[in-house]
């Protein structure tokens, strides 16, 4: 799990956008995701969140920042003509594209509808990501 070249990856969701990884397994990546919870006085929460993160998703190449502003569309035909802003692209767990597309301040109802129609849903993983935002 890391950049398209297998090196460290940058992602706005992780490490304040600073490079992290690469991670040699999804288990190692998931341990990293719950890392901020370790600073919480309630250590049982670390195990609670870690148990909710499966270690068996496929690892796939993904854009990792799909958003309506990053998809270029020909206005008269509706044909997609390009996808831009690839700096967070890399090898991520299969759910990452879905949760990243549902994450962030630019999230709009029309985008939620589109994402739910075209991407495989990973609602449990999305909920864990929302919960981990508090740490």
Backbone as CSV, one residue per row, in Angstrom:
resi,resn,N_x,N_y,N_z,CA_x,CA_y,CA_z,C_x,C_y,C_z
1,UNK,0.872,-1.166,0.000,0.000,0.000,0.000,0.910,1.218,0.000
2,UNK,0.773,2.028,-1.047,1.623,3.198,-1.175,1.405,3.870,-2.515
3,UNK,2.374,4.653,-2.922,2.259,5.405,-4.168,2.227,4.464,-5.374
4,UNK,2.003,5.040,-6.559,1.938,4.215,-7.771,3.272,3.529,-8.058
5,UNK,4.370,4.039,-7.499,5.677,3.407,-7.688,6.036,2.474,-6.539
6,UNK,5.127,2.342,-5.551,5.377,1.480,-4.406,6.133,2.162,-3.280
7,UNK,6.361,3.459,-3.412,7.054,4.225,-2.375,6.041,4.825,-1.410
8,UNK,6.502,5.782,-0.598,5.601,6.482,0.315,4.472,7.130,-0.474
9,UNK,3.324,7.232,0.163,2.154,7.846,-0.458,1.797,9.122,0.287
10,UNK,1.187,10.038,-0.431,0.643,11.247,0.187,-0.866,11.191,0.033
11,UNK,-1.564,11.453,1.103,-3.017,11.470,1.064,-3.496,12.472,2.095
12,UNK,-4.424,13.329,1.700,-4.937,14.372,2.599,-5.557,13.774,3.856
13,UNK,-6.050,12.564,3.767,-6.698,11.900,4.898,-5.685,11.365,5.915
14,UNK,-4.454,11.154,5.480,-3.433,10.528,6.324,-2.304,11.496,6.652
15,UNK,-1.864,11.519,7.879,-0.639,12.211,8.266,-0.615,13.667,7.799
16,UNK,-1.771,14.332,7.806,-1.871,15.728,7.363,-1.315,15.942,5.963
17,UNK,-1.393,14.934,5.134,-0.927,15.049,3.757,0.560,14.806,3.578
18,UNK,1.300,14.571,4.649,2.727,14.275,4.535,2.897,12.811,4.127
19,UNK,4.001,12.486,3.467,4.210,11.103,3.034,4.159,10.110,4.192
20,UNK,3.617,8.940,3.906,3.582,7.853,4.884,3.670,6.536,4.131
21,UNK,4.027,5.489,4.855,4.189,4.190,4.228,5.555,4.104,3.548
22,UNK,5.724,3.193,2.607,4.707,2.254,2.155,4.402,1.211,3.225
23,UNK,3.248,0.606,3.092,2.799,-0.413,4.032,2.850,-1.758,3.310
24,UNK,3.440,-2.745,3.929,3.652,-4.039,3.288,2.446,-4.961,3.383
25,UNK,1.438,-4.551,4.137,0.212,-5.350,4.245,-0.931,-4.430,4.666
26,UNK,-2.144,-4.892,4.453,-3.291,-4.120,4.919,-3.316,-4.083,6.441
27,UNK,-2.845,-5.121,7.076,-2.773,-5.135,8.535,-1.878,-4.000,9.043
28,UNK,-0.724,-3.834,8.427,0.193,-2.760,8.817,-0.454,-1.389,8.568
29,UNK,-1.150,-1.248,7.446,-1.849,-0.005,7.126,-2.936,0.286,8.161
30,UNK,-3.711,-0.731,8.523,-4.778,-0.544,9.506,-4.223,-0.165,10.874
31,UNK,-3.092,-0.750,11.254,-2.446,-0.349,12.507,-2.098,1.136,12.466
32,UNK,-1.644,1.597,11.308,-1.320,3.012,11.130,-2.584,3.876,11.261
33,UNK,-3.693,3.426,10.658,-4.934,4.207,10.707,-5.415,4.444,12.134
34,UNK,-5.263,3.457,13.001,-5.731,3.623,14.385,-4.672,4.280,15.267
35,UNK,-3.522,4.596,14.708,-2.445,5.216,15.476,-2.861,6.428,16.286
36,UNK,-3.620,7.379,15.718,-4.019,8.553,16.506,-4.864,8.216,17.733
37,UNK,-5.591,7.106,17.704,-6.425,6.718,18.839,-5.543,6.331,20.034
38,UNK,-4.323,5.909,19.765,-3.405,5.503,20.840,-3.120,6.644,21.821
39,UNK,-3.309,7.883,21.384,-3.097,9.039,22.271,-4.287,9.288,23.195
40,UNK,-5.379,8.588,22.943,-6.592,8.743,23.746,-6.413,8.027,25.082
41,UNK,-6.924,8.603,26.170,-6.805,7.931,27.461,-7.560,6.601,27.540
42,UNK,-8.518,6.384,26.685,-9.297,5.133,26.696,-8.691,4.152,25.694
43,UNK,-7.697,3.413,26.129,-6.960,2.510,25.246,-7.815,1.386,24.668
44,UNK,-8.937,1.072,25.310,-9.802,0.025,24.745,-10.357,0.439,23.386
45,UNK,-10.353,1.748,23.098,-10.838,2.214,21.802,-9.900,1.812,20.673
46,UNK,-8.612,1.698,20.954,-7.665,1.258,19.927,-8.095,-0.115,19.405
47,UNK,-8.314,-1.051,20.315,-8.725,-2.402,19.913,-10.114,-2.392,19.273
48,UNK,-11.006,-1.561,19.777,-12.361,-1.454,19.216,-12.295,-1.081,17.731
49,UNK,-11.557,-0.033,17.408,-11.475,0.399,16.009,-10.643,-0.565,15.176
50,UNK,-9.576,-1.091,15.749,-8.718,-1.998,14.988,-9.481,-3.261,14.594
51,UNK,-10.331,-3.777,15.478,-11.151,-4.962,15.170,-12.110,-4.691,14.017
52,UNK,-12.549,-3.457,13.888,-13.513,-3.112,12.838,-12.861,-2.967,11.460
53,UNK,-11.548,-2.949,11.390,-10.843,-2.804,10.119,-10.371,-4.175,9.632
54,UNK,-10.971,-4.655,8.556,-10.595,-5.960,8.004,-9.230,-5.875,7.328
55,UNK,-8.506,-6.981,7.354,-7.170,-7.044,6.762,-7.149,-7.814,5.446
56,UNK,-8.320,-8.035,4.851,-8.372,-8.927,3.693,-8.967,-8.306,2.430
57,UNK,-8.982,-6.983,2.332,-9.431,-6.359,1.083,-8.352,-6.569,0.019
58,UNK,-8.778,-6.575,-1.220,-7.788,-6.569,-2.288,-7.063,-5.224,-2.292
59,UNK,-5.839,-5.216,-2.786,-5.091,-3.969,-2.938,-5.154,-3.621,-4.420
60,UNK,-5.669,-2.434,-4.728,-5.921,-2.045,-6.113,-5.359,-0.651,-6.376
61,UNK,-5.111,-0.369,-7.656,-4.674,0.974,-8.029,-5.896,1.879,-8.055
62,UNK,-5.831,3.008,-7.387,-6.967,3.924,-7.349,-6.521,5.375,-7.390
63,UNK,-7.377,6.206,-7.898,-7.161,7.653,-7.973,-7.041,8.245,-6.574
64,UNK,-7.910,7.829,-5.679,-7.904,8.205,-4.255,-8.291,9.646,-3.974
65,UNK,-8.841,10.339,-4.954,-9.330,11.703,-4.708,-10.413,12.059,-5.721
66,UNK,-11.252,11.076,-6.048,-12.327,11.366,-7.000,-13.303,12.356,-6.394
67,UNK,-13.690,13.290,-7.221,-14.535,14.396,-6.802,-15.092,14.989,-8.088
68,UNK,-16.244,15.585,-8.033,-16.842,16.178,-9.222,-15.945,17.185,-9.919
69,UNK,-15.075,17.852,-9.168,-14.156,18.832,-9.756,-12.994,18.175,-10.490
70,UNK,-12.787,16.894,-10.300,-11.647,16.213,-10.905,-12.029,15.374,-12.118
71,UNK,-13.305,15.374,-12.463,-13.777,14.612,-13.619,-14.219,15.609,-14.687
72,UNK,-13.533,15.589,-15.820,-13.841,16.504,-16.914,-14.895,15.871,-17.814
73,UNK,-15.932,16.645,-18.104,-17.066,16.132,-18.876,-17.347,17.065,-20.040
74,UNK,-17.567,16.513,-21.215,-17.973,17.281,-22.392,-19.418,17.705,-22.151
75,UNK,-19.685,19.017,-22.047,-21.010,19.481,-21.623,-22.164,19.124,-22.556
76,UNK,-21.916,18.988,-23.838,-23.037,18.703,-24.737,-23.381,17.218,-24.807
77,UNK,-22.396,16.349,-24.565,-22.650,14.910,-24.670,-22.662,14.200,-23.320
78,UNK,-22.076,14.815,-22.306,-21.952,14.167,-21.006,-20.837,13.132,-20.963
79,UNK,-20.052,13.043,-22.034,-18.964,12.070,-22.107,-17.801,12.526,-21.220
80,UNK,-17.266,11.594,-20.432,-16.087,11.897,-19.617,-14.891,12.019,-20.550
81,UNK,-14.191,13.144,-20.450,-13.046,13.391,-21.322,-11.716,13.332,-20.583
82,UNK,-11.767,13.287,-19.270,-10.515,13.192,-18.522,-10.743,13.168,-17.027
83,UNK,-9.735,12.726,-16.332,-9.727,12.753,-14.871,-8.404,13.390,-14.470
84,UNK,-8.473,14.399,-13.600,-7.278,15.144,-13.206,-6.987,14.974,-11.715
85,UNK,-5.874,15.532,-11.290,-5.489,15.607,-9.874,-5.140,14.228,-9.318
86,UNK,-4.074,13.657,-9.834,-3.684,12.286,-9.516,-2.628,12.180,-8.420
87,UNK,-2.343,13.243,-7.670,-1.218,13.178,-6.732,-1.396,12.180,-5.598
88,UNK,-2.622,11.785,-5.265,-2.814,10.791,-4.198,-3.046,9.381,-4.750
89,UNK,-2.963,9.226,-6.067,-3.165,7.908,-6.673,-2.105,6.930,-6.187
90,UNK,-2.501,5.679,-6.102,-1.552,4.651,-5.686,-2.248,3.339,-5.444
91,UNK,-1.579,2.481,-4.708,-2.077,1.146,-4.377,-2.686,1.199,-2.989
92,UNK,-4.007,1.036,-2.930,-4.772,1.189,-1.692,-5.736,0.017,-1.533
93,UNK,-6.250,-0.196,-0.307,-7.291,-1.222,-0.128,-8.494,-0.918,-1.034
94,UNK,-9.181,-1.949,-1.470,-10.276,-1.810,-2.435,-11.335,-0.806,-1.999
95,UNK,-11.541,-0.610,-0.714,-12.575,0.315,-0.241,-12.159,1.779,-0.324
96,UNK,-10.871,2.063,-0.502,-10.339,3.416,-0.356,-10.981,4.414,-1.325
97,UNK,-11.200,4.014,-2.579,-11.811,4.936,-3.548,-13.203,5.354,-3.084
98,UNK,-13.979,4.386,-2.592,-15.335,4.695,-2.129,-15.314,5.615,-0.913
99,UNK,-14.524,5.269,0.094,-14.545,6.088,1.314,-13.968,7.470,1.049
100,UNK,-12.955,7.561,0.208,-12.384,8.870,-0.112,-13.376,9.712,-0.918
101,UNK,-14.135,9.079,-1.815,-15.119,9.821,-2.607,-16.258,10.340,-1.736
102,UNK,-16.490,9.695,-0.606,-17.553,10.108,0.310,-17.055,11.033,1.422
103,UNK,-15.783,11.377,1.394,-15.127,12.075,2.492,-14.798,13.506,2.069
104,UNK,-14.923,14.441,2.971,-14.413,15.779,2.724,-15.473,16.846,2.630
105,UNK,-15.034,18.091,2.679,-15.948,19.230,2.720,-16.678,19.500,1.415
106,UNK,-16.163,18.988,0.293,-16.807,19.265,-0.995,-17.953,18.313,-1.283
107,UNK,-18.223,17.444,-0.359,-19.233,16.413,-0.531,-20.619,17.042,-0.675
108,UNK,-21.297,16.757,-1.766,-22.618,17.304,-2.064,-23.610,16.155,-2.281
109,UNK,-24.919,16.402,-2.067,-25.917,15.336,-2.267,-25.874,14.710,-3.667
110,UNK,-25.684,15.524,-4.715,-25.636,14.964,-6.069,-24.441,14.025,-6.228
111,UNK,-23.332,14.345,-5.546,-22.141,13.500,-5.619,-22.388,12.181,-4.881
112,UNK,-23.042,12.258,-3.715,-23.365,11.048,-2.952,-24.199,10.104,-3.809
113,UNK,-25.166,10.637,-4.511,-26.027,9.821,-5.373,-25.204,9.164,-6.480
114,UNK,-24.350,9.934,-7.126,-23.528,9.402,-8.206,-22.576,8.315,-7.696
115,UNK,-21.904,8.598,-6.587,-20.974,7.620,-6.009,-21.712,6.335,-5.658
116,UNK,-22.917,6.462,-5.096,-23.666,5.257,-4.704,-24.124,4.451,-5.917
117,UNK,-24.218,5.093,-7.075,-24.635,4.389,-8.288,-23.475,3.703,-9.009
118,UNK,-22.252,4.220,-8.860,-21.161,3.697,-9.689,-20.055,2.965,-8.932
119,UNK,-19.955,3.150,-7.630,-18.891,2.483,-6.877,-19.466,1.422,-5.938
120,UNK,-18.693,0.377,-5.706,-19.061,-0.640,-4.723,-19.095,0.032,-3.354
121,UNK,-20.115,-0.289,-2.561,-20.285,0.338,-1.244,-19.454,-0.378,-0.184
122,UNK,-18.858,0.428,0.693,-18.113,-0.067,1.852,-18.547,0.760,3.054
123,UNK,-19.777,0.563,3.486,-20.353,1.396,4.545,-19.662,1.207,5.896
124,UNK,-19.285,-0.020,6.236,-18.601,-0.245,7.518,-17.271,0.495,7.557
125,UNK,-16.509,0.402,6.478,-15.219,1.080,6.411,-15.406,2.595,6.460
126,UNK,-16.451,3.080,5.790,-16.740,4.511,5.813,-17.060,4.979,7.226
127,UNK,-17.846,4.216,7.955,-18.197,4.597,9.325,-16.960,4.636,10.224
128,UNK,-16.065,3.673,10.052,-14.827,3.694,10.843,-14.027,4.951,10.515
129,UNK,-13.944,5.305,9.238,-13.218,6.527,8.873,-13.856,7.753,9.517
130,UNK,-15.173,7.837,9.473,-15.843,8.968,10.126,-15.530,8.992,11.618
131,UNK,-15.581,7.832,12.266,-15.295,7.763,13.702,-13.860,8.180,14.006
132,UNK,-12.921,7.753,13.171,-11.514,8.057,13.427,-11.175,9.532,13.221
133,UNK,-12.043,10.268,12.533,-11.817,11.711,12.369,-11.753,12.432,13.708
134,UNK,-12.386,11.874,14.724,-12.404,12.518,16.042,-11.059,12.446,16.747
135,UNK,-10.119,11.686,16.195,-8.813,11.523,16.827,-7.765,12.145,15.967
